[in-house]
Amino acid sequence: VEESIEFGVEVLNPRESEVIIESNTPAIELAQGAKTYRDTLQLDSNYWAKLETPSWPAGLYTFSYGDQSWQVYLKPGKTLYAQINGADPTQPIEFQGRLKKVANYLQERNAVVERLSEEVRPAFGSAEADFLAFVDSSRKVLDSMLVQFTTNNTRFDMEFMRRQGLSNYYIIAQWLENYPSYREYYVAE
């Protein structure tokens, strides 16, 4: 029996009638011919949208409702259900199912990345030593989140954890690469 990805969303106070879900396939994998996955799910009369498919692989996906989107990890044989408030999708999202812990980790991590991305802007105007201290501190925050998740979920998908670690380093590398030109911009103001 082939295992399926099973994902569902309940929308309280719906303002839209559909949920969109799509794979987060890295650009390098797309260039190598990897397939992307996308589906538009209609809310039923109970305001639920559900995806159950054996053909989608494990990986990161983004589901969207209106202007809001959330990153989730889906894996065949595991379930994830989300509950969102359609009247105010910015309210915290509730997850249930066997992938609840990783969904909560991703929400927390993405909130931290968003906060750090705001904080890096003024740091670009800092002296090099101060900027490097900020970058190092940010890297440690992201890495400690991943270490804590890994420690609490030792049998979780190692490929997911490897990719999260790489993502942490890519964020930091991008900041380091942009520092010379951004510093010039911020100092000129």
C-alpha positions as CSV (number, residue, x, y, z in Angstrom):
1,V,0.0,0.0,0.0
2,E,1.4,3.3,-1.1
3,E,1.4,6.0,1.6
4,S,-0.1,9.4,0.9
5,I,0.6,12.9,1.9
6,E,-2.4,14.0,4.0
7,F,-2.9,17.7,4.6
8,G,-6.1,19.5,5.6
9,V,-7.1,23.1,6.5
10,E,-10.1,24.2,8.4
11,V,-11.0,27.9,7.8
12,L,-13.0,29.6,10.6
13,N,-14.9,32.6,9.4
14,P,-14.0,32.1,5.7
15,R,-13.6,35.1,3.4
16,E,-12.2,33.1,0.5
17,S,-13.3,29.7,-0.9
18,E,-9.9,28.2,-1.7
19,V,-6.5,27.2,-0.3
20,I,-3.5,26.9,-2.6
21,I,-0.7,24.5,-1.8
22,E,2.6,24.3,-3.7
23,S,6.0,22.7,-3.2
24,N,9.0,24.8,-2.2
25,T,11.4,23.2,-4.7
26,P,14.9,24.8,-4.6
27,A,16.0,26.6,-7.8
28,I,18.9,24.3,-8.3
29,E,16.7,21.2,-8.2
30,L,14.3,22.9,-10.7
31,A,17.3,23.5,-13.0
32,Q,18.1,19.8,-12.7
33,G,14.5,18.9,-13.9
34,A,12.8,18.4,-10.5
35,K,9.0,18.6,-10.7
36,T,6.9,21.2,-8.9
37,Y,3.7,20.4,-7.2
38,R,0.7,22.7,-6.9
39,D,-3.0,22.3,-6.2
40,T,-5.9,24.6,-5.5
41,L,-8.2,23.1,-2.8
42,Q,-11.8,24.2,-2.6
43,L,-13.4,24.6,0.8
44,D,-16.3,22.2,1.4
45,S,-19.5,23.0,3.1
46,N,-17.8,22.5,6.5
47,Y,-15.1,25.0,5.5
48,W,-12.5,22.3,5.1
49,A,-10.0,21.8,2.3
50,K,-8.1,18.5,2.1
51,L,-5.2,17.1,0.0
52,E,-4.5,13.4,0.0
53,T,-2.0,12.3,-2.7
54,P,0.5,9.4,-3.0
55,S,2.3,11.1,-5.8
56,W,3.8,14.1,-3.9
57,P,7.2,13.6,-2.2
58,A,8.2,14.6,1.3
59,G,9.4,18.2,1.5
60,L,8.6,21.8,2.3
61,Y,5.4,23.2,0.9
62,T,3.7,26.6,1.2
63,F,-0.1,26.9,1.6
64,S,-1.9,30.1,1.1
65,Y,-5.2,31.5,2.0
66,G,-5.9,35.0,0.7
67,D,-2.8,37.1,1.1
68,Q,-1.3,35.0,3.9
69,S,0.9,32.0,3.5
70,W,2.5,29.4,5.8
71,Q,5.4,27.0,5.3
72,V,4.8,23.4,6.2
73,Y,6.6,20.1,5.9
74,L,4.6,17.2,4.5
75,K,5.6,13.5,4.3
76,P,3.8,10.5,3.0
77,G,2.3,8.4,5.8
78,K,2.1,11.4,8.1
79,T,-0.8,13.8,8.6
80,L,-1.0,17.6,9.2
81,Y,-4.1,19.6,9.8
82,A,-4.2,23.4,10.2
83,Q,-6.9,25.7,11.5
84,I,-6.9,29.3,10.5
85,N,-9.1,32.3,11.1
86,G,-10.3,33.4,7.6
87,A,-11.5,36.8,9.0
88,D,-8.0,37.5,10.4
89,P,-5.4,35.1,8.9
90,T,-2.6,36.9,10.8
91,Q,-3.8,35.3,14.0
92,P,-1.8,32.3,15.2
93,I,-2.4,29.1,13.4
94,E,-3.3,25.8,15.1
95,F,-1.8,22.6,13.9
96,Q,-2.7,19.0,14.6
97,G,-1.4,15.6,13.4
98,R,1.9,13.8,13.4
99,L,3.7,16.7,11.7
100,K,2.5,19.2,14.3
101,K,5.9,19.7,15.9
102,V,7.7,20.4,12.7
103,A,4.9,22.8,11.6
104,N,5.3,24.7,14.9
105,Y,9.1,24.8,14.5
106,L,8.8,26.2,11.0
107,Q,6.3,28.9,12.1
108,E,8.6,29.9,15.0
109,R,11.7,29.8,12.8
110,N,10.1,31.9,10.0
111,A,9.0,34.5,12.6
112,V,12.6,34.7,13.9
113,V,14.0,35.0,10.3
114,E,11.5,37.8,9.6
115,R,12.6,39.6,12.8
116,L,16.3,39.1,12.0
117,S,15.7,40.4,8.5
118,E,14.3,43.6,9.9
119,E,17.1,43.9,12.4
120,V,19.8,43.4,9.8
121,R,18.8,46.5,7.9
122,P,20.3,49.0,10.4
123,A,23.2,46.6,11.0
124,F,24.3,47.1,7.4
125,G,25.2,50.7,8.3
126,S,27.5,49.4,11.2
127,A,31.2,49.1,11.2
128,E,32.4,45.7,9.9
129,A,33.2,44.3,13.3
130,D,29.8,45.2,14.7
131,F,28.1,43.8,11.6
132,L,30.0,40.5,11.9
133,A,29.0,40.3,15.6
134,F,25.3,40.8,14.6
135,V,25.6,38.1,11.9
136,D,27.3,35.7,14.3
137,S,24.7,36.2,16.9
138,S,21.9,35.7,14.3
139,R,23.5,32.5,13.1
140,K,23.7,31.2,16.6
141,V,20.0,32.0,17.2
142,L,19.0,30.0,14.1
143,D,21.4,27.2,14.7
144,S,20.3,26.8,18.4
145,M,16.6,26.6,17.2
146,L,17.6,23.8,14.9
147,V,19.7,22.0,17.5
148,Q,16.8,22.2,20.0
149,F,14.4,20.8,17.3
150,T,16.9,18.0,16.4
151,T,17.4,17.1,20.0
152,N,13.7,16.9,20.7
153,N,13.0,14.9,17.5
154,T,16.0,12.6,17.0
155,R,14.3,10.3,14.6
156,F,12.9,13.0,12.4
157,D,13.9,13.2,8.7
158,M,17.6,13.9,8.5
159,E,17.3,15.5,5.0
160,F,14.8,18.0,6.4
161,M,17.3,18.9,9.2
162,R,20.2,19.1,6.7
163,R,18.3,21.5,4.5
164,Q,17.3,23.6,7.5
165,G,20.9,23.9,8.5
166,L,21.9,24.9,4.9
167,S,19.1,27.4,4.8
168,N,20.5,29.1,8.0
169,Y,23.9,29.4,6.4
170,Y,22.4,30.7,3.1
171,I,20.6,33.5,4.9
172,I,23.8,34.5,6.7
173,A,25.9,34.2,3.5
174,Q,23.5,36.5,1.7
175,W,23.9,39.1,4.4
176,L,27.7,38.8,4.2
177,E,27.7,39.1,0.4
178,N,25.4,42.2,0.5
179,Y,27.2,44.0,3.3
180,P,29.7,46.0,1.2
181,S,27.1,47.5,-1.2
182,Y,24.4,47.9,1.5
183,R,26.8,49.5,3.9
184,E,27.7,52.1,1.3
185,Y,24.0,52.8,0.9
186,Y,23.2,53.1,4.6
187,V,26.3,55.2,5.4
188,A,25.6,57.6,2.5
189,E,22.2,58.6,4.0
